[in-house]
Amino acid sequence: MAQGPASGDLIETDALVIGAGPIGLFQVFQLGLLDIRAQVVDALPAPGGQPLELYPDKPIYDLPAIPVCTGRELAQALLRQIRPFGAGMHLGQTVTALETAPDGRFQLATHTGTRFLTRTVFIAAGVGAFEPRRLKVEGLARHEGRQLHYRVDDPDTLAASDLVIVGGDESALHWAAHFAADGPQRARSVTLVHRRDVFDAPPDLQSRVQALREQGAIRFVPGQVGACEADGDGPLAAVQVNLNDGGSLRLPLDHLLVFQGLSPKLGPVAEWGLAMERKQLVVDTEKFATSVPGIFAVGDINTYPGKRKLLVSGFHECTLAAYAAAPIVYPDRPVLLQYTTTSPKLQQRLGVLPPAP
Ligand SMILES: Cc1cc2nc3c(=O)[nH]c(=O)nc-3n(C[C@H](O)[C@H](O)[C@H](O)COP(=O)(O)OP(=O)(O)OC[C@H]3O[C@@H](n4cnc5c(N)ncnc54)[C@H](O)[C@@H]3O)c2cc1C
């Protein structure tokens, strides 16, 4: 899949899809079948939305013709399915601005400065942009990106240092085990801080962490970070942990990794002047159009009479929204219903048949 260009560039496209959750990804597929080029933006570093972030290893049983698949498998399968259309993926970026351009197209911008000019917009923003839950400790925020991390982008930069890892979920345990294990990225020390000695992670990962604790490669501290210590404007030197038994413990560190889960922020979507009801975008059920022509809303972000927040409903919405967008992108082309089974044109677009000479 094509990666997006550097921030600051202006990208012209037929369709901009906000959200790379399952519905945003399937929107790309339905648009691709109709020969509509799309770019996709997501606040998260990986495409997949709720199934990948909230229940990657849990089984989904109600997808048509797929008796069972996990959240992760669903994301992988959708990415495979849209590969032929080469949509640009702009990850780790939140769409903050959406306005109408003088020529009737839409101008959008992300918080990192990528800008888009597009004929149509598909808001597939689910329950909002997922952001890490931040650790609320006075004076800590200014260390974010240097010594305070809510995700690990480059593990090499954390190797051979003193790490304090806060959290009890799969990410916290994964990175604790990763940096404590023998290997080129091994840390000098790994301290895992969590409220309780109970974790929310797959059993095999919990067993691995337990074994590393028994070997002394991971130190476990039951408690919560209550304060941080830095020399004036200098680097973060240590955190103070309030222990469950009422005492406190100073933990010197080079890096603090915090995994407290993600929380969705509807944020900018609510500020674009689109009709909303209870934090959802109001759409019709013929085109899944919002109150602004050319802007569609699909998946968990929309509402209409009888709406059910299910994957299968969102997939249906993508199909009709794509058909409704086709006359905007190709005003002179009739929009015909074709079957992927029998249409050479669709099979060419899917890359199953070679392009027409
Ligand atoms: C625990 C759990 C189990 C579930 N099980 C099932 C099930 O068995 N069957 C079923 O049908 N459904 C199930 N669901 C519901 C299903 O996951 C949702 O209906 C589905 O994920 C909605 O997809 P979506 O693409 O609309 O939104 P999401 O999956 O929420 O994806 C939206 C994406 O948009 C991004 N985004 C939002 N705003 C912005 C912005 N401004 N800029 C950039 N990116 C943005 C977000 O980061 C996110 O990645 C379950 C949900 C949960 C929580």
The ligand as an ORCA input file, in Angstrom:
! r2SCAN-3c Opt
* xyz 0 1
  C     -15.170     -5.245     22.531
  C     -15.935     -5.046     21.236
  C     -16.384     -6.142     20.534
  C     -17.107     -5.985     19.338
  N     -17.574     -7.094     18.685
  C     -18.286     -6.946     17.541
  C     -18.821     -8.076     16.854
  O     -18.656     -9.225     17.288
  N     -19.522     -7.852     15.715
  C     -19.762     -6.593     15.208
  O     -20.408     -6.453     14.165
  N     -19.267     -5.508     15.845
  C     -18.555     -5.631     16.993
  N     -18.079     -4.524     17.646
  C     -18.346     -3.199     17.068
  C     -17.371     -2.886     15.928
  O     -16.033     -3.034     16.387
  C     -17.627     -1.466     15.434
  O     -18.953     -1.394     14.946
  C     -16.641     -1.124     14.319
  O     -15.315     -1.139     14.781
  C     -16.944      0.250     13.732
  O     -16.002      0.502     12.749
  P     -15.646      1.983     12.275
  O     -14.630      1.816     11.188
  O     -16.911      2.712     12.013
  O     -15.010      2.697     13.548
  P     -13.692      2.360     14.406
  O     -13.386      0.919     14.411
  O     -13.925      3.047     15.706
  O     -12.534      3.104     13.607
  C     -12.546      4.507     13.505
  C     -11.144      4.993     13.234
  O     -11.205      6.389     12.933
  C     -10.075      7.030     13.492
  N     -10.402      8.466     13.648
  C     -11.461      9.011     14.287
  N     -11.453     10.348     14.175
  C     -10.362     10.664     13.439
  C      -9.797     11.884     12.976
  N     -10.362     13.080     13.221
  N      -8.630     11.821     12.270
  C      -8.042     10.637     12.008
  N      -8.539      9.450     12.408
  C      -9.679      9.457     13.107
  C      -9.854      6.301     14.810
  O      -8.524      6.437     15.269
  C     -10.207      4.844     14.427
  O      -9.079      4.081     14.046
  C     -17.368     -4.667     18.841
  C     -16.877     -3.551     19.540
  C     -16.181     -3.725     20.726
  C     -15.676     -2.512     21.462
*
